Structures are given as structure tokens and as C-alpha cells.
Amino acid sequence: ICEKRNLAHRLLSRQDMDIADQESVERALARYKPWAVINTCGYVRVDDAENELERCMRENTVGAATLAAACAQHGIHLTTFSSDLVFDGSNERPYVESDPVAPLGVYGCSKAEAERVVLLNHPGALVVRTSAFFGPWDEHNFVTQALAALERGDPFVAAGDLTVSPTFVPDLVHACLDLAVDGEAGIWHLANQGELTWAGLARRAAELAGIDASSLESKAAEEFGFTAPRPRYCALASERGALLPTLDDALRRYIDLRNADRDERRELEAQAERRQDVAGGERQAE
């Protein structure tokens, strides 16, 4: 997206910069001299975090705090990410930025503490709370897996009692870049407008894609055997501004991209088959 927007950028791997190592951060900032840093590093395995507290805190909290301190010292804007799991799910309405945090598990605690120390070290930083990603660039997100299974007629099981605000990754990226360019600071909630259970999300995506969802099974969260507790309700809204389109709008664009990619793959496969047929005919002629 930076390339499409003609924004000069450099993507660093963990080998290029360890965000929890102050010397590593300083070396990278000195080498690349950025005007802004977007921190997409982090420990995201919510259940494993319950048994890997030290690693989770290092990557989510210590790393974000270290990066924030260095960026503040050099006058560099920082955007970093938090989660809807900083809330306990007791609300009856979508959470906004000023609602108090009360995480239920280790992962949520690591993010809540990261929010605090990042803004303490760098008051000009932007902390984005977001939730339940889906998008066109990977095969592992929930919507992609759900549609693939339902299209095959395979059983697909999803939680019917956990409500979230699904977020289309391209929309999230564009909004974050806009806010970074504008130098926005503090906590922002960025998610597509709308709320669904995980099972409801699979069903709605299938409906918009014209896929039979009869093999979808809705179950209670407790039946999945999660190690980490999940808030029953953690939909997000914003008191600062609704920057992302509606969820239905995002799902329709996701499905359009999915169909376009599929058509392209089919055409490439057809071209390969035609080349094989031509090659086979040439061998027979010889």
C-alpha cells in the first residue's frame, strides 16, 4: 500500500532490528533516519501467551516501550498496535477509546501495559486498537478459511457467543498511514463499522459470496477449550472519528478481490495446460 501511495518506506525484519534491544533500535534509526516508524512486531498467540508470559511481555510490552523511548528521543513519530482484548467484555455497547481497560489474559495484559508505557515514553505516539483481521493477502485469516471450507461443503465450526468488530486489513492500513502522515497521537479505535459473532461473520461472508453455509456450526466458546479467557463482547467504536467503512462494504470488496484472484489463477492454470498440450503435440509430431 505504501508503494501504491508513493510513500517511501523500508520494511525491516527481526534480524534488521530487535525492538526490545535498545542498541539494535538505535542502530536501525541511525542507519535509516525515518520520519516515522510503524511497529507491526508482536507476540500474537493468545492461548500460548498464558504459558509464555516472559516472551509475550518482551515482544509486546518491553519492545514497544523501547521503540517509543528511542523515537521520542529522536523526534520520530511512532504508530503501534493494541487489541480489543484489553477489555473484559462486560460492556453492553461497543468500547470507545476512553473506556477503562481490564484485560482477562496475559496477552491482553501485555497490550494494556504497552499502551501505558508507550504513551508515557512518547506522548506523541499513536496507539491503534483493532480487532479480528481479514484480508486478501494470506490464507490463514478467519474469513478466508471459513469461505474455503464452506465452499467445499466441509464442516466449519465457529464461536457463536463471542462478539467482535472484524477489520479489513487494507482499510486499516490506509487509515493508519493517514493518521501517521497527520501526526495523530494517543489511542484510536480502528475497525470496520459493525459487530458480529465469529459464526455470524462466517455466515455473512458466505451470504455475500453466494456460498452455501449449511455446513457451518455455531458453538459456545467454552467448547473450544481455549487456554486464555476471551471477553464475550469486545466490539469497538470510536469517539474520535469513524474512519473505516462498514463491515458489509469491506466484505464485498474482499470477495471481489477473492474472485479476481481466483479468475487470475484459473487463467494461469489454463495457460499452463495449453502450453503442455502444445508441447505434447510437438513431441508427437517429432
KOLDO-875079 format. One line per field, with one value per residue (C-alpha): residue number from 0; chain; y, x, z. Coordinates in pm, 1 decimal. Example, Ala and Ser with C-alpha at 12.3 -4.5 7.8 and 13.67 -1.06 7.14 Angstrom:
<recs>
i <- (0,1)
ch <- (A,A)
yy <- (-450.0,-106.0)
xx <- (1230.0,1367.0)
zz <- (780.0,714.0)
</recs>
This chain:
<recs>
i <- (0,1,2,3,4,5,6,7,8,9,10,11,12,13,14,15,16,17,18,19,20,21,22,23,24,25,26,27,28,29,30,31,32,33,34,35,36,37,38,39,40,41,42,43,44,45,46,47,48,49,50,51,52,53,54,55,56,57,58,59,60,61,62,63,64,65,66,67,68,69,70,71,72,73,74,75,76,77,78,79,80,81,82,83,84,85,86,87,88,89,90,91,92,93,94,95,96,97,98,99,100,101,102,103,104,105,106,107,108,109,110,111,112,113,114,115,116,117,118,119,120,121,122,123,124,125,126,127,128,129,130,131,132,133,134,135,136,137,138,139,140,141,142,143,144,145,146,147,148,149,150,151,152,153,154,155,156,157,158,159,160,161,162,163,164,165,166,167,168,169,170,171,172,173,174,175,176,177,178,179,180,181,182,183,184,185,186,187,188,189,190,191,192,193,194,195,196,197,198,199,200,201,202,203,204,205,206,207,208,209,210,211,212,213,214,215,216,217,218,219,220,221,222,223,224,225,226,227,228,229,230,231,232,233,234,235,236,237,238,239,240,241,242,243,244,245,246,247,248,249,250,251,252,253,254,255,256,257,258,259,260,261,262,263,264,265,266,267,268,269,270,271,272,273,274,275,276,277,278,279,280,281,282,283,284,285)
ch <- (A,A,A,A,A,A,A,A,A,A,A,A,A,A,A,A,A,A,A,A,A,A,A,A,A,A,A,A,A,A,A,A,A,A,A,A,A,A,A,A,A,A,A,A,A,A,A,A,A,A,A,A,A,A,A,A,A,A,A,A,A,A,A,A,A,A,A,A,A,A,A,A,A,A,A,A,A,A,A,A,A,A,A,A,A,A,A,A,A,A,A,A,A,A,A,A,A,A,A,A,A,A,A,A,A,A,A,A,A,A,A,A,A,A,A,A,A,A,A,A,A,A,A,A,A,A,A,A,A,A,A,A,A,A,A,A,A,A,A,A,A,A,A,A,A,A,A,A,A,A,A,A,A,A,A,A,A,A,A,A,A,A,A,A,A,A,A,A,A,A,A,A,A,A,A,A,A,A,A,A,A,A,A,A,A,A,A,A,A,A,A,A,A,A,A,A,A,A,A,A,A,A,A,A,A,A,A,A,A,A,A,A,A,A,A,A,A,A,A,A,A,A,A,A,A,A,A,A,A,A,A,A,A,A,A,A,A,A,A,A,A,A,A,A,A,A,A,A,A,A,A,A,A,A,A,A,A,A,A,A,A,A,A,A,A,A,A,A,A,A,A,A,A,A,A,A,A,A,A,A,A,A,A,A,A,A)
yy <- (0.0,235.5,161.1,237.5,563.5,658.0,663.3,589.5,305.2,32.2,-296.8,-435.9,-796.7,-906.2,-960.1,-596.8,-459.7,-618.6,-371.7,-490.0,-422.7,-55.1,-76.1,-257.0,8.8,292.5,135.7,97.2,451.9,592.4,391.6,459.1,800.1,761.1,1039.4,779.8,421.4,177.9,-109.8,-427.6,-660.7,-858.1,-1181.4,-1273.1,-1631.0,-1553.5,-1901.7,-1975.2,-1645.9,-1795.0,-2020.4,-1787.2,-1472.7,-1356.9,-1383.8,-1223.7,-929.0,-884.8,-865.0,-676.1,-451.5,-412.8,-388.5,-126.5,76.6,61.1,170.3,452.6,590.2,590.0,752.0,1020.9,1098.6,1148.7,1328.5,1042.2,966.8,617.3,414.2,92.7,-152.6,-274.6,-500.4,-529.8,-788.9,-511.7,-516.0,-771.0,-789.2,-659.0,-367.3,-370.1,-130.4,-103.0,7.1,354.1,494.4,635.8,314.1,168.0,-137.1,-462.5,-748.1,-1107.4,-1284.0,-1248.2,-1125.8,-854.4,-753.0,-722.1,-489.5,-280.0,-226.0,-147.9,126.2,281.1,274.4,375.9,692.6,757.5,735.2,906.1,1119.9,1189.9,822.2,677.7,360.1,179.2,-68.2,-302.9,-648.3,-966.8,-913.0,-1043.9,-958.4,-1068.6,-1132.1,-1451.7,-1785.7,-1809.3,-1542.1,-1648.6,-1530.5,-1689.4,-2022.3,-2012.4,-1945.2,-2208.9,-2475.1,-2383.0,-2374.1,-2730.8,-2831.6,-2918.4,-2864.2,-2531.2,-2454.4,-2101.8,-1938.0,-1808.7,-1623.0,-1403.1,-1067.4,-875.4,-592.5,-754.0,-537.8,-542.2,-510.0,-277.1,-33.0,-48.2,18.5,317.9,471.8,417.7,578.6,875.7,921.9,886.2,1144.0,1378.2,1318.8,1194.8,1082.7,889.4,593.0,536.9,255.7,140.1,-132.9,-158.3,-35.4,-326.9,-615.3,-988.6,-1313.2,-1526.4,-1761.0,-1461.8,-1331.9,-1662.9,-1674.2,-1314.5,-1355.8,-1671.9,-1496.9,-1208.8,-1453.5,-1667.3,-1973.2,-2230.0,-2205.0,-2513.6,-2685.3,-2401.1,-2498.5,-2242.6,-2345.6,-2181.6,-2057.3,-2288.5,-2587.0,-2487.9,-2545.9,-2212.6,-2173.8,-1797.7,-1644.3,-1448.7,-1147.9,-1233.8,-888.6,-664.2,-469.5,-143.9,202.0,541.2,870.3,1032.1,950.8,655.5,628.8,285.9,188.3,-50.8,-419.5,-517.7,-277.5,-429.0,-786.1,-709.5,-564.7,-862.3,-1102.1,-905.4,-938.9,-1306.4,-1371.2,-1170.4,-1368.3,-1693.0,-1591.8,-1499.3,-1834.4,-2021.8,-1833.5,-1911.4,-2278.3,-2279.8,-2120.6,-2384.9,-2662.6,-2511.0,-2496.5,-2862.3,-2956.2,-2770.1,-2932.2,-3274.7,-3217.0,-3111.3,-3427.9,-3642.3,-3462.2,-3532.3)
xx <- (0.0,292.9,410.4,65.4,55.2,410.6,523.9,893.8,931.0,1161.4,1042.7,1268.7,1284.0,1350.2,1710.2,1733.8,1601.4,1509.8,1261.2,1330.0,1704.1,1786.4,2118.4,1956.0,1684.1,1937.2,2146.9,1843.9,1719.1,2066.6,2100.7,1762.0,1675.8,1295.5,1045.6,801.2,805.8,512.6,556.0,390.5,601.9,445.1,352.2,2.6,-59.4,-325.5,-352.0,22.2,79.6,-73.6,233.0,488.2,440.4,803.0,828.7,487.3,575.2,915.3,776.4,454.2,543.5,920.3,971.4,702.6,829.6,1189.9,1090.4,874.3,1156.8,1400.1,1151.9,1069.4,1438.1,1490.7,1162.8,1022.4,650.9,555.6,246.0,199.4,-86.7,-301.3,-605.6,-970.6,-851.5,-752.7,-1123.8,-1306.8,-1627.1,-1861.6,-1985.2,-2330.1,-2221.5,-1911.0,-1598.4,-1458.7,-1112.9,-1186.6,-1331.7,-1115.5,-908.9,-949.5,-776.3,-864.4,-547.1,-171.0,-190.6,-442.7,-230.5,77.7,-109.4,-270.0,68.3,223.3,-34.4,55.7,434.8,435.1,236.5,441.2,766.5,631.6,317.4,314.6,281.5,-28.4,-168.3,-421.7,-661.9,-804.6,-955.8,-1023.2,-827.1,-930.6,-783.4,-671.4,-303.2,-290.1,-465.3,-478.2,-727.6,-1069.0,-1284.3,-1058.5,-1056.9,-1431.7,-1524.3,-1283.3,-1429.8,-1792.6,-1734.4,-1603.4,-1900.8,-1668.9,-1781.5,-1668.4,-1708.6,-1703.6,-1790.6,-2145.4,-2117.8,-1806.2,-1881.9,-1605.3,-1555.3,-1393.5,-1134.9,-1040.4,-662.3,-636.1,-879.9,-680.5,-351.1,-482.5,-629.2,-307.1,-99.2,-337.5,-312.6,66.0,103.1,-119.7,89.0,-205.8,-135.2,-299.1,-533.3,-754.7,-1001.4,-986.8,-1226.2,-1489.2,-1826.9,-2034.7,-2024.6,-2078.2,-2002.3,-1737.6,-2008.4,-2211.3,-1908.7,-1864.3,-2234.6,-2246.5,-1933.4,-2079.6,-2410.4,-2239.4,-2019.6,-2317.1,-2179.2,-2398.1,-2331.6,-2526.0,-2206.1,-2136.5,-2174.8,-2202.4,-2068.7,-2013.8,-1661.6,-1622.4,-1648.1,-1327.7,-1105.8,-926.1,-639.9,-683.6,-1016.1,-1199.6,-1426.1,-1777.6,-1822.3,-1542.4,-1686.2,-1502.7,-1633.5,-1463.5,-1537.3,-1262.4,-1399.0,-1526.2,-1252.0,-1327.0,-1624.9,-1899.7,-1827.6,-2060.2,-1878.3,-1544.5,-1668.4,-1796.8,-1459.1,-1279.6,-1499.7,-1437.6,-1062.1,-1100.0,-1293.7,-1046.2,-754.1,-936.6,-1007.3,-641.2,-526.2,-765.6,-635.2,-273.7,-364.3,-539.1,-233.6,-9.6,-236.6,-235.3,145.2,158.3,-83.2,129.4,447.4,283.3,168.3,518.3,668.0,412.7,492.0,862.3)
zz <- (0.0,63.9,-290.6,-432.7,-236.3,-338.7,24.2,63.5,310.1,429.2,576.2,848.9,961.7,1319.2,1212.6,1099.3,1428.2,1760.9,1907.2,2263.7,2231.1,2275.0,2087.8,1795.8,1776.7,1787.7,1511.3,1284.9,1344.4,1279.3,958.1,801.4,952.9,929.6,990.4,1121.7,1248.1,1228.2,1471.3,1343.9,1559.6,1838.7,2007.5,1887.8,2007.1,2264.9,2415.7,2417.2,2599.0,2914.0,2941.0,2780.4,2985.5,2968.6,2591.1,2538.7,2763.2,2597.9,2246.1,2318.1,2610.6,2650.6,2276.2,2224.2,2520.3,2397.8,2049.8,2188.2,2403.1,2111.3,1872.6,2128.8,2180.0,1806.7,1734.9,1525.4,1500.4,1619.8,1534.4,1730.1,1772.4,2058.1,2078.9,2172.5,2426.3,2666.2,2763.4,2977.9,2771.9,3039.5,2828.0,2669.9,2395.0,2173.6,2355.9,2285.0,2347.8,2694.0,2839.3,3118.2,3028.4,3221.9,3036.5,3117.8,2999.3,2960.3,2601.2,2690.2,2990.1,2769.6,2534.1,2808.2,2973.9,2636.0,2579.6,2912.9,2874.8,2508.6,2578.0,2892.4,2694.4,2381.4,2431.0,2057.6,1966.4,1800.6,1960.0,1740.2,1897.7,1637.5,1606.3,1406.8,1086.7,747.7,411.4,67.2,135.9,338.6,354.4,731.9,835.3,961.2,667.8,406.5,590.5,653.2,290.6,161.1,391.7,325.9,-48.3,-31.5,182.0,471.7,831.9,975.7,1344.2,1490.1,1819.4,1832.3,2161.7,2115.0,1953.1,1771.4,1522.2,1215.4,1039.6,670.3,659.8,355.2,520.7,844.1,666.4,474.5,790.5,986.8,713.0,701.6,1078.6,1076.5,799.2,1000.4,1314.6,1519.7,1876.2,2156.7,2137.2,1832.5,1770.3,1408.4,1294.8,1024.5,1143.9,1261.6,1508.1,1469.9,1643.5,1473.4,1348.6,1230.9,1040.8,858.2,774.7,648.9,436.5,281.8,212.3,31.3,-162.2,-264.3,-83.1,91.7,466.6,569.7,689.6,935.4,1300.9,1579.3,1920.1,2256.9,2323.7,2621.6,2386.9,2205.3,2508.0,2483.1,2731.4,2759.8,2866.5,2597.1,2654.0,2541.1,2388.1,2263.4,1970.6,1902.0,1817.4,1825.9,1995.6,1786.5,1441.1,1235.7,973.2,827.2,606.2,712.5,755.0,468.4,237.6,339.3,296.2,-53.7,-156.3,-0.8,-200.2,-521.4,-466.0,-382.3,-702.3,-911.0,-768.4,-840.1,-1200.3,-1243.8,-1102.1,-1331.8,-1633.7,-1538.1,-1494.0,-1832.1,-1995.1,-1839.9,-1968.2,-2316.5,-2312.9,-2207.7,-2487.0,-2742.1,-2612.5,-2623.2,-2982.5,-3086.0,-2935.1,-3119.0,-3444.6,-3395.5)
</recs>
